[in-house]
Each structure stands twice: as C-alpha cells, then as structure tokens.
C-alpha cells in the first residue's frame, strides 16, 4: 500500500500506517475526541520513526507456529500455561535439531 492509502486506511479503520512517509501526513495530526482532544498520532509517529526492524531467521516460522499452537490450546481448551510452555520448548528443540 502506498503511504496515502495507509493514511486513508487509518482514517477509515484506525489501522496505524507502517509506511514512514505516511507518518508526517497532516491528516494523521487530528485531535482525537476519545483521548480528550489529544493528537496521539504525533506521539506514535515519533516512536514509530525509531523502531528497528525485527530480525527473522529461518527458524522463526518453526518457533512461531509451535508457540501459536500452544497459546491456542491455552485460550480455546483451557490448557495449563506452564505445561504448554514446557511442551512448546520441547517441541521447538525437537524441530530445530533436525
């Protein structure tokens, strides 16, 4: 999405833009009644401009999939969080040792 499209998406749905070029758009700098008229996007834009990309490795998907599966079991089947964490660690070690 272009920076302008991201600004439009923010105005329509509240989806905060990821394109750095959109962060300086005057359309983002509007007071927000929910926050007492503050221009929260000024603060968010300042912070977003300094966020470093998250590194990914070939193992990222393995770890993410296992953790997501265990979190889903906690949420949907009321699994024990401690047990789910232990299971996730063991499964990740198994999958990454291949």
Phi and psi restraints in degrees (range 20) as a CNS / XPLOR table:
assign (resid 1 and name C) (resid 2 and name N)
       (resid 2 and name CA) (resid 2 and name C) 1.0 -72.6 20.0 2
assign (resid 2 and name N) (resid 2 and name CA)
       (resid 2 and name C) (resid 3 and name N) 1.0 164.3 20.0 2
assign (resid 2 and name C) (resid 3 and name N)
       (resid 3 and name CA) (resid 3 and name C) 1.0 -59.0 20.0 2
assign (resid 3 and name N) (resid 3 and name CA)
       (resid 3 and name C) (resid 4 and name N) 1.0 -41.4 20.0 2
assign (resid 3 and name C) (resid 4 and name N)
       (resid 4 and name CA) (resid 4 and name C) 1.0 -66.0 20.0 2
assign (resid 4 and name N) (resid 4 and name CA)
       (resid 4 and name C) (resid 5 and name N) 1.0 -40.1 20.0 2
assign (resid 4 and name C) (resid 5 and name N)
       (resid 5 and name CA) (resid 5 and name C) 1.0 -63.4 20.0 2
assign (resid 5 and name N) (resid 5 and name CA)
       (resid 5 and name C) (resid 6 and name N) 1.0 -35.9 20.0 2
assign (resid 5 and name C) (resid 6 and name N)
       (resid 6 and name CA) (resid 6 and name C) 1.0 -68.0 20.0 2
assign (resid 6 and name N) (resid 6 and name CA)
       (resid 6 and name C) (resid 7 and name N) 1.0 -35.9 20.0 2
assign (resid 6 and name C) (resid 7 and name N)
       (resid 7 and name CA) (resid 7 and name C) 1.0 -63.4 20.0 2
assign (resid 7 and name N) (resid 7 and name CA)
       (resid 7 and name C) (resid 8 and name N) 1.0 -43.7 20.0 2
assign (resid 7 and name C) (resid 8 and name N)
       (resid 8 and name CA) (resid 8 and name C) 1.0 -61.9 20.0 2
assign (resid 8 and name N) (resid 8 and name CA)
       (resid 8 and name C) (resid 9 and name N) 1.0 -42.9 20.0 2
assign (resid 8 and name C) (resid 9 and name N)
       (resid 9 and name CA) (resid 9 and name C) 1.0 -62.9 20.0 2
assign (resid 9 and name N) (resid 9 and name CA)
       (resid 9 and name C) (resid 10 and name N) 1.0 -37.7 20.0 2
assign (resid 9 and name C) (resid 10 and name N)
       (resid 10 and name CA) (resid 10 and name C) 1.0 -63.9 20.0 2
assign (resid 10 and name N) (resid 10 and name CA)
       (resid 10 and name C) (resid 11 and name N) 1.0 -43.5 20.0 2
assign (resid 10 and name C) (resid 11 and name N)
       (resid 11 and name CA) (resid 11 and name C) 1.0 -66.2 20.0 2
assign (resid 11 and name N) (resid 11 and name CA)
       (resid 11 and name C) (resid 12 and name N) 1.0 -36.7 20.0 2
assign (resid 11 and name C) (resid 12 and name N)
       (resid 12 and name CA) (resid 12 and name C) 1.0 -81.6 20.0 2
assign (resid 12 and name N) (resid 12 and name CA)
       (resid 12 and name C) (resid 13 and name N) 1.0 -39.9 20.0 2
assign (resid 12 and name C) (resid 13 and name N)
       (resid 13 and name CA) (resid 13 and name C) 1.0 -126.0 20.0 2
assign (resid 13 and name N) (resid 13 and name CA)
       (resid 13 and name C) (resid 14 and name N) 1.0 -8.1 20.0 2
assign (resid 13 and name C) (resid 14 and name N)
       (resid 14 and name CA) (resid 14 and name C) 1.0 82.4 20.0 2
assign (resid 14 and name N) (resid 14 and name CA)
       (resid 14 and name C) (resid 15 and name N) 1.0 11.2 20.0 2
assign (resid 14 and name C) (resid 15 and name N)
       (resid 15 and name CA) (resid 15 and name C) 1.0 -77.4 20.0 2
assign (resid 15 and name N) (resid 15 and name CA)
       (resid 15 and name C) (resid 16 and name N) 1.0 109.5 20.0 2
assign (resid 15 and name C) (resid 16 and name N)
       (resid 16 and name CA) (resid 16 and name C) 1.0 -65.5 20.0 2
assign (resid 16 and name N) (resid 16 and name CA)
       (resid 16 and name C) (resid 17 and name N) 1.0 133.0 20.0 2
assign (resid 16 and name C) (resid 17 and name N)
       (resid 17 and name CA) (resid 17 and name C) 1.0 -69.6 20.0 2
assign (resid 17 and name N) (resid 17 and name CA)
       (resid 17 and name C) (resid 18 and name N) 1.0 148.8 20.0 2
assign (resid 17 and name C) (resid 18 and name N)
       (resid 18 and name CA) (resid 18 and name C) 1.0 -101.9 20.0 2
assign (resid 18 and name N) (resid 18 and name CA)
       (resid 18 and name C) (resid 19 and name N) 1.0 -16.7 20.0 2
assign (resid 18 and name C) (resid 19 and name N)
       (resid 19 and name CA) (resid 19 and name C) 1.0 -76.8 20.0 2
assign (resid 19 and name N) (resid 19 and name CA)
       (resid 19 and name C) (resid 20 and name N) 1.0 121.4 20.0 2
assign (resid 19 and name C) (resid 20 and name N)
       (resid 20 and name CA) (resid 20 and name C) 1.0 -55.8 20.0 2
assign (resid 20 and name N) (resid 20 and name CA)
       (resid 20 and name C) (resid 21 and name N) 1.0 -36.6 20.0 2
assign (resid 20 and name C) (resid 21 and name N)
       (resid 21 and name CA) (resid 21 and name C) 1.0 -61.9 20.0 2
assign (resid 21 and name N) (resid 21 and name CA)
       (resid 21 and name C) (resid 22 and name N) 1.0 -26.3 20.0 2
assign (resid 21 and name C) (resid 22 and name N)
       (resid 22 and name CA) (resid 22 and name C) 1.0 -80.9 20.0 2
assign (resid 22 and name N) (resid 22 and name CA)
       (resid 22 and name C) (resid 23 and name N) 1.0 -16.0 20.0 2
assign (resid 22 and name C) (resid 23 and name N)
       (resid 23 and name CA) (resid 23 and name C) 1.0 -68.1 20.0 2
assign (resid 23 and name N) (resid 23 and name CA)
       (resid 23 and name C) (resid 24 and name N) 1.0 -18.7 20.0 2
assign (resid 23 and name C) (resid 24 and name N)
       (resid 24 and name CA) (resid 24 and name C) 1.0 -101.9 20.0 2
assign (resid 24 and name N) (resid 24 and name CA)
       (resid 24 and name C) (resid 25 and name N) 1.0 10.2 20.0 2
assign (resid 24 and name C) (resid 25 and name N)
       (resid 25 and name CA) (resid 25 and name C) 1.0 -68.4 20.0 2
assign (resid 25 and name N) (resid 25 and name CA)
       (resid 25 and name C) (resid 26 and name N) 1.0 132.3 20.0 2
assign (resid 25 and name C) (resid 26 and name N)
       (resid 26 and name CA) (resid 26 and name C) 1.0 -60.0 20.0 2
assign (resid 26 and name N) (resid 26 and name CA)
       (resid 26 and name C) (resid 27 and name N) 1.0 -25.4 20.0 2
assign (resid 26 and name C) (resid 27 and name N)
       (resid 27 and name CA) (resid 27 and name C) 1.0 -67.6 20.0 2
assign (resid 27 and name N) (resid 27 and name CA)
       (resid 27 and name C) (resid 28 and name N) 1.0 -22.5 20.0 2
assign (resid 27 and name C) (resid 28 and name N)
       (resid 28 and name CA) (resid 28 and name C) 1.0 -82.6 20.0 2
assign (resid 28 and name N) (resid 28 and name CA)
       (resid 28 and name C) (resid 29 and name N) 1.0 -17.8 20.0 2
assign (resid 28 and name C) (resid 29 and name N)
       (resid 29 and name CA) (resid 29 and name C) 1.0 -94.5 20.0 2
assign (resid 29 and name N) (resid 29 and name CA)
       (resid 29 and name C) (resid 30 and name N) 1.0 50.3 20.0 2
assign (resid 29 and name C) (resid 30 and name N)
       (resid 30 and name CA) (resid 30 and name C) 1.0 -106.1 20.0 2
assign (resid 30 and name N) (resid 30 and name CA)
       (resid 30 and name C) (resid 31 and name N) 1.0 142.8 20.0 2
assign (resid 30 and name C) (resid 31 and name N)
       (resid 31 and name CA) (resid 31 and name C) 1.0 -61.4 20.0 2
assign (resid 31 and name N) (resid 31 and name CA)
       (resid 31 and name C) (resid 32 and name N) 1.0 144.5 20.0 2
assign (resid 31 and name C) (resid 32 and name N)
       (resid 32 and name CA) (resid 32 and name C) 1.0 -113.2 20.0 2
assign (resid 32 and name N) (resid 32 and name CA)
       (resid 32 and name C) (resid 33 and name N) 1.0 113.1 20.0 2
assign (resid 32 and name C) (resid 33 and name N)
       (resid 33 and name CA) (resid 33 and name C) 1.0 -55.2 20.0 2
assign (resid 33 and name N) (resid 33 and name CA)
       (resid 33 and name C) (resid 34 and name N) 1.0 -36.5 20.0 2
assign (resid 33 and name C) (resid 34 and name N)
       (resid 34 and name CA) (resid 34 and name C) 1.0 -60.0 20.0 2
assign (resid 34 and name N) (resid 34 and name CA)
       (resid 34 and name C) (resid 35 and name N) 1.0 -31.6 20.0 2
assign (resid 34 and name C) (resid 35 and name N)
       (resid 35 and name CA) (resid 35 and name C) 1.0 -102.9 20.0 2
assign (resid 35 and name N) (resid 35 and name CA)
       (resid 35 and name C) (resid 36 and name N) 1.0 31.6 20.0 2
assign (resid 35 and name C) (resid 36 and name N)
       (resid 36 and name CA) (resid 36 and name C) 1.0 68.2 20.0 2
assign (resid 36 and name N) (resid 36 and name CA)
       (resid 36 and name C) (resid 37 and name N) 1.0 27.8 20.0 2
assign (resid 36 and name C) (resid 37 and name N)
       (resid 37 and name CA) (resid 37 and name C) 1.0 84.3 20.0 2
assign (resid 37 and name N) (resid 37 and name CA)
       (resid 37 and name C) (resid 38 and name N) 1.0 4.6 20.0 2
assign (resid 37 and name C) (resid 38 and name N)
       (resid 38 and name CA) (resid 38 and name C) 1.0 -70.7 20.0 2
assign (resid 38 and name N) (resid 38 and name CA)
       (resid 38 and name C) (resid 39 and name N) 1.0 152.8 20.0 2
assign (resid 38 and name C) (resid 39 and name N)
       (resid 39 and name CA) (resid 39 and name C) 1.0 -98.0 20.0 2
assign (resid 39 and name N) (resid 39 and name CA)
       (resid 39 and name C) (resid 40 and name N) 1.0 82.2 20.0 2
assign (resid 39 and name C) (resid 40 and name N)
       (resid 40 and name CA) (resid 40 and name C) 1.0 -67.0 20.0 2
assign (resid 40 and name N) (resid 40 and name CA)
       (resid 40 and name C) (resid 41 and name N) 1.0 -26.7 20.0 2
assign (resid 40 and name C) (resid 41 and name N)
       (resid 41 and name CA) (resid 41 and name C) 1.0 -66.8 20.0 2
assign (resid 41 and name N) (resid 41 and name CA)
       (resid 41 and name C) (resid 42 and name N) 1.0 -21.6 20.0 2
assign (resid 41 and name C) (resid 42 and name N)
       (resid 42 and name CA) (resid 42 and name C) 1.0 -61.4 20.0 2
assign (resid 42 and name N) (resid 42 and name CA)
       (resid 42 and name C) (resid 43 and name N) 1.0 -46.0 20.0 2
assign (resid 42 and name C) (resid 43 and name N)
       (resid 43 and name CA) (resid 43 and name C) 1.0 -67.1 20.0 2
assign (resid 43 and name N) (resid 43 and name CA)
       (resid 43 and name C) (resid 44 and name N) 1.0 -48.5 20.0 2
assign (resid 43 and name C) (resid 44 and name N)
       (resid 44 and name CA) (resid 44 and name C) 1.0 -60.5 20.0 2
assign (resid 44 and name N) (resid 44 and name CA)
       (resid 44 and name C) (resid 45 and name N) 1.0 -39.8 20.0 2
assign (resid 44 and name C) (resid 45 and name N)
       (resid 45 and name CA) (resid 45 and name C) 1.0 -66.3 20.0 2
assign (resid 45 and name N) (resid 45 and name CA)
       (resid 45 and name C) (resid 46 and name N) 1.0 -39.2 20.0 2
assign (resid 45 and name C) (resid 46 and name N)
       (resid 46 and name CA) (resid 46 and name C) 1.0 -63.5 20.0 2
assign (resid 46 and name N) (resid 46 and name CA)
       (resid 46 and name C) (resid 47 and name N) 1.0 -42.6 20.0 2
assign (resid 46 and name C) (resid 47 and name N)
       (resid 47 and name CA) (resid 47 and name C) 1.0 -69.2 20.0 2
assign (resid 47 and name N) (resid 47 and name CA)
       (resid 47 and name C) (resid 48 and name N) 1.0 -44.9 20.0 2
assign (resid 47 and name C) (resid 48 and name N)
       (resid 48 and name CA) (resid 48 and name C) 1.0 -61.5 20.0 2
assign (resid 48 and name N) (resid 48 and name CA)
       (resid 48 and name C) (resid 49 and name N) 1.0 -32.3 20.0 2
assign (resid 48 and name C) (resid 49 and name N)
       (resid 49 and name CA) (resid 49 and name C) 1.0 -66.1 20.0 2
assign (resid 49 and name N) (resid 49 and name CA)
       (resid 49 and name C) (resid 50 and name N) 1.0 -16.9 20.0 2
assign (resid 49 and name C) (resid 50 and name N)
       (resid 50 and name CA) (resid 50 and name C) 1.0 -110.5 20.0 2
assign (resid 50 and name N) (resid 50 and name CA)
       (resid 50 and name C) (resid 51 and name N) 1.0 5.7 20.0 2
assign (resid 50 and name C) (resid 51 and name N)
       (resid 51 and name CA) (resid 51 and name C) 1.0 -74.2 20.0 2
assign (resid 51 and name N) (resid 51 and name CA)
       (resid 51 and name C) (resid 52 and name N) 1.0 131.1 20.0 2
assign (resid 51 and name C) (resid 52 and name N)
       (resid 52 and name CA) (resid 52 and name C) 1.0 -88.9 20.0 2
assign (resid 52 and name N) (resid 52 and name CA)
       (resid 52 and name C) (resid 53 and name N) 1.0 143.8 20.0 2
assign (resid 52 and name C) (resid 53 and name N)
       (resid 53 and name CA) (resid 53 and name C) 1.0 -60.5 20.0 2
assign (resid 53 and name N) (resid 53 and name CA)
       (resid 53 and name C) (resid 54 and name N) 1.0 145.9 20.0 2
assign (resid 53 and name C) (resid 54 and name N)
       (resid 54 and name CA) (resid 54 and name C) 1.0 -81.1 20.0 2
assign (resid 54 and name N) (resid 54 and name CA)
       (resid 54 and name C) (resid 55 and name N) 1.0 126.2 20.0 2
assign (resid 54 and name C) (resid 55 and name N)
       (resid 55 and name CA) (resid 55 and name C) 1.0 -70.3 20.0 2
assign (resid 55 and name N) (resid 55 and name CA)
       (resid 55 and name C) (resid 56 and name N) 1.0 144.5 20.0 2
assign (resid 55 and name C) (resid 56 and name N)
       (resid 56 and name CA) (resid 56 and name C) 1.0 -121.5 20.0 2
assign (resid 56 and name N) (resid 56 and name CA)
       (resid 56 and name C) (resid 57 and name N) 1.0 151.1 20.0 2
assign (resid 56 and name C) (resid 57 and name N)
       (resid 57 and name CA) (resid 57 and name C) 1.0 -129.3 20.0 2
assign (resid 57 and name N) (resid 57 and name CA)
       (resid 57 and name C) (resid 58 and name N) 1.0 171.3 20.0 2
assign (resid 57 and name C) (resid 58 and name N)
       (resid 58 and name CA) (resid 58 and name C) 1.0 -60.9 20.0 2
assign (resid 58 and name N) (resid 58 and name CA)
       (resid 58 and name C) (resid 59 and name N) 1.0 -19.1 20.0 2
assign (resid 58 and name C) (resid 59 and name N)
       (resid 59 and name CA) (resid 59 and name C) 1.0 -89.0 20.0 2
assign (resid 59 and name N) (resid 59 and name CA)
       (resid 59 and name C) (resid 60 and name N) 1.0 -7.1 20.0 2
assign (resid 59 and name C) (resid 60 and name N)
       (resid 60 and name CA) (resid 60 and name C) 1.0 -56.6 20.0 2
assign (resid 60 and name N) (resid 60 and name CA)
       (resid 60 and name C) (resid 61 and name N) 1.0 -46.2 20.0 2
assign (resid 60 and name C) (resid 61 and name N)
       (resid 61 and name CA) (resid 61 and name C) 1.0 -63.0 20.0 2
assign (resid 61 and name N) (resid 61 and name CA)
       (resid 61 and name C) (resid 62 and name N) 1.0 -39.3 20.0 2
assign (resid 61 and name C) (resid 62 and name N)
       (resid 62 and name CA) (resid 62 and name C) 1.0 -60.7 20.0 2
assign (resid 62 and name N) (resid 62 and name CA)
       (resid 62 and name C) (resid 63 and name N) 1.0 -50.8 20.0 2
assign (resid 62 and name C) (resid 63 and name N)
       (resid 63 and name CA) (resid 63 and name C) 1.0 -63.0 20.0 2
assign (resid 63 and name N) (resid 63 and name CA)
       (resid 63 and name C) (resid 64 and name N) 1.0 -46.2 20.0 2
assign (resid 63 and name C) (resid 64 and name N)
       (resid 64 and name CA) (resid 64 and name C) 1.0 -61.9 20.0 2
assign (resid 64 and name N) (resid 64 and name CA)
       (resid 64 and name C) (resid 65 and name N) 1.0 -43.7 20.0 2
assign (resid 64 and name C) (resid 65 and name N)
       (resid 65 and name CA) (resid 65 and name C) 1.0 -63.3 20.0 2
assign (resid 65 and name N) (resid 65 and name CA)
       (resid 65 and name C) (resid 66 and name N) 1.0 -44.0 20.0 2
assign (resid 65 and name C) (resid 66 and name N)
       (resid 66 and name CA) (resid 66 and name C) 1.0 -64.7 20.0 2
assign (resid 66 and name N) (resid 66 and name CA)
       (resid 66 and name C) (resid 67 and name N) 1.0 -47.1 20.0 2
assign (resid 66 and name C) (resid 67 and name N)
       (resid 67 and name CA) (resid 67 and name C) 1.0 -63.2 20.0 2
assign (resid 67 and name N) (resid 67 and name CA)
       (resid 67 and name C) (resid 68 and name N) 1.0 -40.9 20.0 2
assign (resid 67 and name C) (resid 68 and name N)
       (resid 68 and name CA) (resid 68 and name C) 1.0 -62.8 20.0 2
assign (resid 68 and name N) (resid 68 and name CA)
       (resid 68 and name C) (resid 69 and name N) 1.0 -41.2 20.0 2
assign (resid 68 and name C) (resid 69 and name N)
       (resid 69 and name CA) (resid 69 and name C) 1.0 -61.5 20.0 2
assign (resid 69 and name N) (resid 69 and name CA)
       (resid 69 and name C) (resid 70 and name N) 1.0 -45.0 20.0 2
assign (resid 69 and name C) (resid 70 and name N)
       (resid 70 and name CA) (resid 70 and name C) 1.0 -69.1 20.0 2
assign (resid 70 and name N) (resid 70 and name CA)
       (resid 70 and name C) (resid 71 and name N) 1.0 -38.6 20.0 2
assign (resid 70 and name C) (resid 71 and name N)
       (resid 71 and name CA) (resid 71 and name C) 1.0 -64.2 20.0 2
assign (resid 71 and name N) (resid 71 and name CA)
       (resid 71 and name C) (resid 72 and name N) 1.0 -36.7 20.0 2
assign (resid 71 and name C) (resid 72 and name N)
       (resid 72 and name CA) (resid 72 and name C) 1.0 -64.7 20.0 2
assign (resid 72 and name N) (resid 72 and name CA)
       (resid 72 and name C) (resid 73 and name N) 1.0 -39.9 20.0 2
assign (resid 72 and name C) (resid 73 and name N)
       (resid 73 and name CA) (resid 73 and name C) 1.0 -63.2 20.0 2
assign (resid 73 and name N) (resid 73 and name CA)
       (resid 73 and name C) (resid 74 and name N) 1.0 -37.9 20.0 2
assign (resid 73 and name C) (resid 74 and name N)
       (resid 74 and name CA) (resid 74 and name C) 1.0 -64.2 20.0 2
assign (resid 74 and name N) (resid 74 and name CA)
       (resid 74 and name C) (resid 75 and name N) 1.0 -46.7 20.0 2
assign (resid 74 and name C) (resid 75 and name N)
       (resid 75 and name CA) (resid 75 and name C) 1.0 -71.8 20.0 2
assign (resid 75 and name N) (resid 75 and name CA)
       (resid 75 and name C) (resid 76 and name N) 1.0 -46.5 20.0 2
assign (resid 75 and name C) (resid 76 and name N)
       (resid 76 and name CA) (resid 76 and name C) 1.0 -90.7 20.0 2
assign (resid 76 and name N) (resid 76 and name CA)
       (resid 76 and name C) (resid 77 and name N) 1.0 -28.2 20.0 2
assign (resid 76 and name C) (resid 77 and name N)
       (resid 77 and name CA) (resid 77 and name C) 1.0 -120.6 20.0 2
assign (resid 77 and name N) (resid 77 and name CA)
       (resid 77 and name C) (resid 78 and name N) 1.0 11.3 20.0 2
assign (resid 77 and name C) (resid 78 and name N)
       (resid 78 and name CA) (resid 78 and name C) 1.0 57.4 20.0 2
assign (resid 78 and name N) (resid 78 and name CA)
       (resid 78 and name C) (resid 79 and name N) 1.0 36.1 20.0 2
assign (resid 78 and name C) (resid 79 and name N)
       (resid 79 and name CA) (resid 79 and name C) 1.0 -65.8 20.0 2
assign (resid 79 and name N) (resid 79 and name CA)
       (resid 79 and name C) (resid 80 and name N) 1.0 154.2 20.0 2
assign (resid 79 and name C) (resid 80 and name N)
       (resid 80 and name CA) (resid 80 and name C) 1.0 -70.5 20.0 2
assign (resid 80 and name N) (resid 80 and name CA)
       (resid 80 and name C) (resid 81 and name N) 1.0 123.0 20.0 2
assign (resid 80 and name C) (resid 81 and name N)
       (resid 81 and name CA) (resid 81 and name C) 1.0 -58.8 20.0 2
assign (resid 81 and name N) (resid 81 and name CA)
       (resid 81 and name C) (resid 82 and name N) 1.0 -40.5 20.0 2
assign (resid 81 and name C) (resid 82 and name N)
       (resid 82 and name CA) (resid 82 and name C) 1.0 -63.9 20.0 2
assign (resid 82 and name N) (resid 82 and name CA)
       (resid 82 and name C) (resid 83 and name N) 1.0 -43.6 20.0 2
assign (resid 82 and name C) (resid 83 and name N)
       (resid 83 and name CA) (resid 83 and name C) 1.0 -65.8 20.0 2
assign (resid 83 and name N) (resid 83 and name CA)
       (resid 83 and name C) (resid 84 and name N) 1.0 -40.8 20.0 2
assign (resid 83 and name C) (resid 84 and name N)
       (resid 84 and name CA) (resid 84 and name C) 1.0 -63.0 20.0 2
assign (resid 84 and name N) (resid 84 and name CA)
       (resid 84 and name C) (resid 85 and name N) 1.0 -39.3 20.0 2
assign (resid 84 and name C) (resid 85 and name N)
       (resid 85 and name CA) (resid 85 and name C) 1.0 -64.2 20.0 2
assign (resid 85 and name N) (resid 85 and name CA)
       (resid 85 and name C) (resid 86 and name N) 1.0 -44.2 20.0 2
assign (resid 85 and name C) (resid 86 and name N)
       (resid 86 and name CA) (resid 86 and name C) 1.0 -63.2 20.0 2
assign (resid 86 and name N) (resid 86 and name CA)
       (resid 86 and name C) (resid 87 and name N) 1.0 -43.7 20.0 2
assign (resid 86 and name C) (resid 87 and name N)
       (resid 87 and name CA) (resid 87 and name C) 1.0 -61.3 20.0 2
assign (resid 87 and name N) (resid 87 and name CA)
       (resid 87 and name C) (resid 88 and name N) 1.0 -43.8 20.0 2
assign (resid 87 and name C) (resid 88 and name N)
       (resid 88 and name CA) (resid 88 and name C) 1.0 -61.4 20.0 2
assign (resid 88 and name N) (resid 88 and name CA)
       (resid 88 and name C) (resid 89 and name N) 1.0 -44.8 20.0 2
assign (resid 88 and name C) (resid 89 and name N)
       (resid 89 and name CA) (resid 89 and name C) 1.0 -61.6 20.0 2
assign (resid 89 and name N) (resid 89 and name CA)
       (resid 89 and name C) (resid 90 and name N) 1.0 -44.5 20.0 2
assign (resid 89 and name C) (resid 90 and name N)
       (resid 90 and name CA) (resid 90 and name C) 1.0 -64.7 20.0 2
assign (resid 90 and name N) (resid 90 and name CA)
       (resid 90 and name C) (resid 91 and name N) 1.0 -43.6 20.0 2
assign (resid 90 and name C) (resid 91 and name N)
       (resid 91 and name CA) (resid 91 and name C) 1.0 -65.4 20.0 2
assign (resid 91 and name N) (resid 91 and name CA)
       (resid 91 and name C) (resid 92 and name N) 1.0 -40.8 20.0 2
assign (resid 91 and name C) (resid 92 and name N)
       (resid 92 and name CA) (resid 92 and name C) 1.0 -63.3 20.0 2
assign (resid 92 and name N) (resid 92 and name CA)
       (resid 92 and name C) (resid 93 and name N) 1.0 -44.8 20.0 2
assign (resid 92 and name C) (resid 93 and name N)
       (resid 93 and name CA) (resid 93 and name C) 1.0 -60.1 20.0 2
assign (resid 93 and name N) (resid 93 and name CA)
       (resid 93 and name C) (resid 94 and name N) 1.0 -42.4 20.0 2
assign (resid 93 and name C) (resid 94 and name N)
       (resid 94 and name CA) (resid 94 and name C) 1.0 -62.6 20.0 2
assign (resid 94 and name N) (resid 94 and name CA)
       (resid 94 and name C) (resid 95 and name N) 1.0 -47.5 20.0 2
assign (resid 94 and name C) (resid 95 and name N)
       (resid 95 and name CA) (resid 95 and name C) 1.0 -69.1 20.0 2
assign (resid 95 and name N) (resid 95 and name CA)
       (resid 95 and name C) (resid 96 and name N) 1.0 -32.7 20.0 2
assign (resid 95 and name C) (resid 96 and name N)
       (resid 96 and name CA) (resid 96 and name C) 1.0 -83.3 20.0 2
assign (resid 96 and name N) (resid 96 and name CA)
       (resid 96 and name C) (resid 97 and name N) 1.0 -14.6 20.0 2
assign (resid 96 and name C) (resid 97 and name N)
       (resid 97 and name CA) (resid 97 and name C) 1.0 -84.9 20.0 2
assign (resid 97 and name N) (resid 97 and name CA)
       (resid 97 and name C) (resid 98 and name N) 1.0 -3.9 20.0 2
